Every structure is written in C-alpha cells, then in structure tokens.
Amino acid sequence: MRKMEIAGKSNKIRIYGAGGHSQVIREVLEENGYEVTETFDDKPSGRHYASKNVTSGARGNLKEFPHEGHPVIVAVGINAERAEIAGFLKSDFEKAIHQSAIIAPTAKIGEGTVVFAGAIIQPNTVIGKHVIINTAASIDHDNVIGDYAHISPKAALCGHVEVGEGSHVGVGAVVIPKVKIGKWCTIGAGTVVLKDVPDYSTVVGNPGKIIKTKQPEMSLNNTPKSSDVTFIGSGISSSFTILHFLDLIEGSKDQRKININIIDKYEEFHTGIPYGGRSGFSVHLITSLKNFLPEPELGKFIRWLNNNKNWLIDELKKDGGQLSLEWISTHAAKIENNEWEDLFIPRRFFGWYINEKVKTRLEDFKIQGLINVNYINQEVVDLEKTEHSYIVSLKDKKTIVSEKVILSVGSLPVNHLWKNEDLIEEDNMLFINDPYKPELKKTLNKIGSFLEKKPSQKVNVLIVGANASGLEMLYKLNDIESITSHINKFMFLSTQGLLPDSVIDEEQRKEYTPFNLQALAKENNVTAKGIAEATFKDLDYADEMHLGAASTVDIISKAFGSLLGKLSPQELKKFACHYGNEIGRRQRCAGYHYSKVIDGLKEEGRFHHIAGRFTNIIKTENNEYSLEYLDTQSGQNKISEESVHLVINCVGSTNLTKNNIPELLKNLIDKGYCKPNDSKIGFDVNEALESKENLHIVGPLLAGNTFEGKAVWHVEHCGRIIWLSHVLSQKINDYFFENTELKEDC
Ligand SMILES: CC(=O)SCCNC(=O)CCNC(=O)[C@H](O)C(C)(C)COP(=O)(O)OP(=O)(O)OC[C@H]1O[C@@H](n2cnc3c(N)ncnc32)[C@H](O)[C@@H]1OP(=O)(O)O
C-alpha cells in the first residue's frame, strides 16, 4: 500500500548516516519502492559493515554538499546529532514508514520521521520532525512527540502522553496516561514512568526516579541544539543587527539554515522602549530626522513615511492632544510635500517602520528556508555556559540552548529616587519613579485620575532631571487638556539648573571659536583629561557669549572629536569611560516644539527651575508635600517654598554597581561572564563585541569601549547603533559561514 504513496513523486532518495539504524531505514525504503542513490556519513568509524559506497557528509564541507536533489532521511540514532544534521542541511526530507506499522488516519507525522516494523500510532497523535518510532513501539491516542525524539523498541506510551524535543524513551519503557516528559530527557530501558519528567532528566527504574539532570553540552555527539543564535532584547540595536545579518546571508548559496530566537520581555518586538508603545504615539525625536538617521537608511525610511503617512498621522491624532494637533497643522505643508528631513517627527513612526521591516524580512527568509525564527515573550534571567553553547534560562523556568547569544537589553532601568516602587500614591501626592513603566499612556491616565480627585485644587508639578525625558513629560502634560488645566506651576530640578537647548543663534555662532581645543590640536602629547578640560573651557566661553548647546554642539563635538585620534588606546578608553558622557551632559539639545511650550509657561510665570540635587520628599504640617534638595550653588540643604503634588522622576538610569539592575545582568556579573568597565554603564568587550566567547553585547551596554579606533561612550544615536550592529552582524556571519570548516573540525 505504501508503495503507492510515491506514485507521481521521484522514487529516489538519499540517506544521511551509515550505521545500524541506517540499515533498517534502507530496508524500509527499498521495501516501499525507493531507490537509495547515495549514503553519506561524516565519521568513517561508525559505519556499518554492510554499508556500501558511503561518501562524506556535509560537516566540514557545508558549501560543497549537494543540499538540493533527491530528498534525504537523516539516519543517525543519536537524537542531538540528528537534530544538528537536520539543522544544517537545506534539503527536502522524506519519511520512512514500514508497511507493517499501523497508523491511525488522524495521526500526524512530521518530515524526516521514521516508523519501523510493528509500531502502532493511535488516533490524534502528533509526531514531530526527525523522530524515530522504533520496532513495535506503541504510541496510543492523543500523544504529542516532539522533534528529534526516539521511542525505542517495545516502549509503550499510554493516552495523552507528551514527550519533549530530543528525548529518548528506552527499550520497553512504559509511560502511564497524561504524563509529560520534558525535552532532552532519557528514560532508561524498562523504566515505568508515573510522573511528569522535567527537561534534561534521566529517569530509571520502577517506579521511575530521576538519577541525574544533565544540562546539555554541545559536543558533536550530544547536541541539544535548539537554536544557533539567540537575541535577548529586540530593540533597535538588535533589530539592526538582524537586518544586517540577513543582508549578509542573502544571495550566498549552500549555507546552513540558521535558527534564530528573539526574546523580549515585552509583547511588542523590534521597537524598544523609545520607539514603541511604551512611549506612546505622540512623543517626538529630539533631533530633526536628517540628524537622527544616516543614509542610506534615511532615504528608505522617508520612502516608507511617504507611503504610510495617512494612517500614521491618524494615529498621532488619536493618541495626542492639542499640541499634537498643532504640530500636525504647523507642518501640514511639509508632510503633504514629503519634506520630512527637518521635522522632529513622532518617534513611534520610526518604531513602526523598523518593526514592519524586520518582521517582513525575517518572514521572507523563513519562506526561502534560510532561517528559522522563534519569537519568545519572556524575561531571560540567567545564562550558563557549557562547552560550546549557552543555556538560556527564562523566568518561567524553561530553558533554551543557543550557540551564540546577543545581549541587547537596552538601557539600564531607571534609578528610583524616592521609595522603592514605580509609582507611589499618597493622599495629596503622586510620585512617579518610572513614567514609561508599564507605559507612558497608563502613567498619563493615572495622572489624569489623580487630578480628577482634586477638582477644586490646582496642583504643582515637579520634574526631576532636565533631560530629554523630563522635557517629554512636560510636553505630554501640556498636550492633554484635562491634565494641563489642573496644573498651576511646573518646577524642574536639575543639578546644573539648565534646560536642554533648542534655539540656534546663527549670527553669534559665527563669532564662536573653540580656542582651547584648537590650541590642543597643535600639541603632540594629548591626554583624555586634557581634551575634556579644553572642551569645558570652550563650553564656558560659549556660556559667556550666551550661546547655548544647540548653537555650539556641532562645532565643539567636531573639535574634540578630531583630537581623539591623537590618544593612545588606553587614553581613548579613558575618554570613553569618563569624559564623553560628562561633556554630553553639557551639550543637551531638544526640539523647538518642546522649548516653545516652556517659553509659553515662562511667560505665564508658571515655570520655575531649581539648580539642586534631590534629597527627599517631606510631608508638611498641613498635609502637603515639599521637596527637600541640596542647593548646587550654596551647598546647603533647602526645602521648596511651594508644595508639590505630582513628582516625576526623570533622572535617568541606574548603573552597574547598584543593586537594582536586572537579575540577568546581576547573574552575568557574578559569574564573570560580563565585566562592568569604568564607565559603570557598560561592559568590557573585545573587537568582536564579545564579553565572553560567543556572548556578544550590542546597544547601550557597549558604553566605555573602543572599536576600530573610535571611542564609544553612549549608544543611543542611530548612526552609532547602525555602525555597531554592522560590526556585530559581520562577526556573526563570519562565525557561522566563513569559518565553518574550521569549526566543524573542532
Ligand atoms: C534498536 C535499538 O537498539 S534502540 C536503543 C534503545 N536503547 C535503550 O533503550 C537504552 C536505554 N539506556 C539505559 O537504560 C541506560 O542504562 C541509561 C541511559 C538510563 C543510564 O545510562 P548511564 O547514564 O550510563 O548510567 P549508568 O549506567 O552509570 O547507571 C546509573 C545507575 O542507574 C542504574 N540504571 C541504569 N539504567 C537503568 C535502567 N534502565 N533501569 C534501572 N536502573 C538503571 C544503574 O544500575 C546505576 O545504578 P547504581 O548507581 O546503583 O550502580
């Protein structure tokens, strides 16, 4: 009967593996009318004496291997090895089912799976890919057998049993109904399994007991290989790395299929916090689009904006308030004429673009059979390095094995300023430690309902931290009529008492020269500290001329940037760790739309900036709250004259020396897999962006390093993100493709 199944198809087939198991498969195939045209095997030692005309397999010769051609059956008994071979072959796979096997019509059997003589598979059972159902094994109704599993001769699985990926159920083992066996387990010969079995366990005896739990190792013969590369975090850095990696593998032939895991603890992938739903639809870039994105990405994005602007603007209208409507009408002509370069567009536009682009590209590559992709919405809490791979532990206690891991978790979490909760509501005060958690929209709703409870009272708002997110909060509070109408005064607290600057004074700027940096350019012995001191003097001089950061940022950055090439590698690293961000703090700029709001508030006498450091929030006698702070100029502790009712913490991220870093980073530091550098916000890495072999870092945690002779002190600018993701994607490509032969020999 099964001979008929190949009618209309080619009856030619190839077998990969030449041991004893291969002999049984050949027998089944030939009985079913197939002609085995070739047999491959990588290891001469394991070949069965009866095998004839065996040629070398693909390992060590991946590019030359004839992937295309007649379908293949991987006839290798060791589950991990079968999984590995099936992963790197790009061939079609066939099944081999002995004519005496009894298979219910409702049972499903995956590609590459073999079912031997006398086996029984009952209704509704689903068998994965490349599984072995050995001689006379009995698999009852409603079983689920994972990919690469092996059910040995005479094993009996009752109804509703599940066997995880790569698990081996030994000869004559018995599994009672509804038991779940995890992945990569071994059930000993004759074992009676009465209870669920966790991943990686070996169970023996009657009743079955766990005798060991072996974390998988990536030796050639024992390779529970779930994925090749795992991205932890799916923000912009990881998204660009994926895109560039796909560009590299596109068009090249005869390559192995790469399995990619993309893990993110938030539901939305490929946007990160700044460009995704957590920031809402109506907060803007802090630079013009042309300064935000370099070419050629800029051109591609603009083309996408042209095609998608209608619905983007509709979403902006829905999400934003009066200021958003104003922004749309102010720039209506430019939007209409597709002149986007000078606009400070809503950031979410870019998030949509990247998300769509990565997902479409990945899907495309998947269809072509070049990759497998697995999206996982989970938090990664730990990594454990085995001989050749990493075990990635998820919060739900599941694990993934991955040869390479890309740590791309974005910026460190915010530093809680007051009490240890994200949001603290007291009778007469709302304190928000992290406005983007869980997302900005929810925070704004919370603020709205807090204010509604005080219809008769106008409240004072305190924003701590005069940076981009501080301005963003101020903008959003003023964007929503129901919120802004309740607010009396806006107070800012920042150590320098300065707001990010937005207005460029073209005339004055022409008069400005960074003399100190220019003088340093003539000297031979330049140090990181010397450059920083000269920069600060030039910034002071700009202050004296009443020239803000927006007017001088490009002049000063160019001047000190050209001096960095004079530094020794050690001094360059020092600059990356200590001085880059210090200078950056004095060069903060913001969009005009933000400063326009502040100017309006100043005119109405509703804006007040305090130069100081946050100390505490204290409750006063009349059940009101006041700010306690250290006055930067006098060095004295002070208490704000006016009460504060809504306090928003925008001071920024914590650092790697603190206790409040994510569990994963804590574990990586404790294990010595990642070593914080002197910047305290980044990990030391080598030129391949590795903090440990095959553990790569990309994104903000690369701060405090040097690459290709350039210092990196923060990784938030898209140009830098794109550059570093290019470097990393090239390294990943070299590892999987360029050095394939070398690696397979190891
Ligand atoms: C066509 C074909 O050939 S298909 C091939 C099918 N193959 C099989 O079914 C083989 C299944 N393999 C087994 O049963 C093996 O014994 C394993 C994998 C469970 C254990 O192997 P190892 O990891 O080498 O463990 P080891 O042999 O050291 O045994 C550890 C302990 O468990 C006991 N043990 C091992 N297997 C079993 C078993 N099936 N039942 C009960 N006890 C067992 C051993 O006696 C030993 O006990 P001790 O520590 O008191 O001395």
The ligand as an SDF file (V2000), in Angstrom:
LIG
                    3D

 51 53  0  0  0  0  0  0  0  0999 V2000
   17.2190   -0.6650   18.2410 C   0  0  0  0  0  0  0  0  0  0  0  0
   17.8960   -0.1170   19.4220 C   0  0  0  0  0  0  0  0  0  0  0  0
   18.8710   -0.5960   19.8850 O   0  0  0  0  0  0  0  0  0  0  0  0
   17.2040    1.2200   20.1190 S   0  0  0  0  0  0  0  0  0  0  0  0
   18.1810    1.5780   21.5090 C   0  0  0  0  0  0  0  0  0  0  0  0
   17.3870    1.6970   22.7940 C   0  0  0  0  0  0  0  0  0  0  0  0
   18.2950    1.9040   23.8700 N   0  0  0  0  0  0  0  0  0  0  0  0
   17.9310    1.8780   25.1560 C   0  0  0  0  0  0  0  0  0  0  0  0
   16.7700    1.6890   25.4460 O   0  0  0  0  0  0  0  0  0  0  0  0
   18.9970    2.1090   26.1870 C   0  0  0  0  0  0  0  0  0  0  0  0
   18.4620    2.9670   27.3370 C   0  0  0  0  0  0  0  0  0  0  0  0
   19.5650    3.2760   28.2360 N   0  0  0  0  0  0  0  0  0  0  0  0
   19.5810    2.9760   29.5760 C   0  0  0  0  0  0  0  0  0  0  0  0
   18.6540    2.3650   30.0860 O   0  0  0  0  0  0  0  0  0  0  0  0
   20.8240    3.4260   30.3560 C   0  0  0  0  0  0  0  0  0  0  0  0
   21.1010    2.4920   31.3740 O   0  0  0  0  0  0  0  0  0  0  0  0
   20.6370    4.8410   30.9590 C   0  0  0  0  0  0  0  0  0  0  0  0
   20.7590    5.8150   29.7840 C   0  0  0  0  0  0  0  0  0  0  0  0
   19.2860    5.0120   31.6240 C   0  0  0  0  0  0  0  0  0  0  0  0
   21.6850    5.1470   32.0090 C   0  0  0  0  0  0  0  0  0  0  0  0
   22.9590    5.0630   31.4710 O   0  0  0  0  0  0  0  0  0  0  0  0
   24.2170    5.7830   32.2030 P   0  0  0  0  0  0  0  0  0  0  0  0
   23.9590    7.2490   32.1430 O   0  0  0  0  0  0  0  0  0  0  0  0
   25.4480    5.3090   31.5740 O   0  0  0  0  0  0  0  0  0  0  0  0
   24.0980    5.4020   33.7220 O   0  0  0  0  0  0  0  0  0  0  0  0
   24.7450    4.2000   34.4750 P   0  0  0  0  0  0  0  0  0  0  0  0
   24.8420    3.0030   33.5880 O   0  0  0  0  0  0  0  0  0  0  0  0
   26.0020    4.7130   35.1170 O   0  0  0  0  0  0  0  0  0  0  0  0
   23.6500    3.9210   35.5730 O   0  0  0  0  0  0  0  0  0  0  0  0
   23.4290    4.7590   36.6990 C   0  0  0  0  0  0  0  0  0  0  0  0
   22.6250    3.9820   37.7110 C   0  0  0  0  0  0  0  0  0  0  0  0
   21.3100    3.7360   37.2070 O   0  0  0  0  0  0  0  0  0  0  0  0
   21.0450    2.3310   37.1060 C   0  0  0  0  0  0  0  0  0  0  0  0
   20.3640    2.0940   35.8600 N   0  0  0  0  0  0  0  0  0  0  0  0
   20.8010    2.3640   34.6000 C   0  0  0  0  0  0  0  0  0  0  0  0
   19.8600    2.0490   33.6930 N   0  0  0  0  0  0  0  0  0  0  0  0
   18.8120    1.5570   34.3790 C   0  0  0  0  0  0  0  0  0  0  0  0
   17.5690    1.0690   34.0000 C   0  0  0  0  0  0  0  0  0  0  0  0
   17.1850    1.0490   32.7170 N   0  0  0  0  0  0  0  0  0  0  0  0
   16.7260    0.6510   34.9640 N   0  0  0  0  0  0  0  0  0  0  0  0
   17.0830    0.6740   36.2740 C   0  0  0  0  0  0  0  0  0  0  0  0
   18.2800    1.1310   36.7070 N   0  0  0  0  0  0  0  0  0  0  0  0
   19.1270    1.5650   35.7610 C   0  0  0  0  0  0  0  0  0  0  0  0
   22.4270    1.6720   37.0860 C   0  0  0  0  0  0  0  0  0  0  0  0
   22.3430    0.3290   37.5740 O   0  0  0  0  0  0  0  0  0  0  0  0
   23.2000    2.5780   38.0040 C   0  0  0  0  0  0  0  0  0  0  0  0
   22.8660    2.3010   39.3650 O   0  0  0  0  0  0  0  0  0  0  0  0
   23.9750    2.3820   40.5290 P   0  0  0  0  0  0  0  0  0  0  0  0
   24.3690    3.8610   40.5370 O   0  0  0  0  0  0  0  0  0  0  0  0
   23.1980    1.9560   41.6830 O   0  0  0  0  0  0  0  0  0  0  0  0
   25.0660    1.4800   40.0800 O   0  0  0  0  0  0  0  0  0  0  0  0
  1  2  1  0
  2  3  2  0
  2  4  1  0
  4  5  1  0
  5  6  1  0
  6  7  1  0
  7  8  1  0
  8  9  2  0
  8 10  1  0
 10 11  1  0
 11 12  1  0
 12 13  1  0
 13 14  2  0
 13 15  1  0
 15 16  1  0
 15 17  1  0
 17 18  1  0
 17 19  1  0
 17 20  1  0
 20 21  1  0
 21 22  1  0
 22 23  2  0
 22 24  1  0
 22 25  1  0
 25 26  1  0
 26 27  2  0
 26 28  1  0
 26 29  1  0
 29 30  1  0
 30 31  1  0
 31 32  1  0
 31 46  1  0
 32 33  1  0
 33 34  1  0
 33 44  1  0
 34 35  1  0
 34 43  1  0
 35 36  2  0
 36 37  1  0
 37 38  1  0
 37 43  2  0
 38 39  1  0
 38 40  2  0
 40 41  1  0
 41 42  2  0
 42 43  1  0
 44 45  1  0
 44 46  1  0
 46 47  1  0
 47 48  1  0
 48 49  2  0
 48 50  1  0
 48 51  1  0
M  END
$$$$
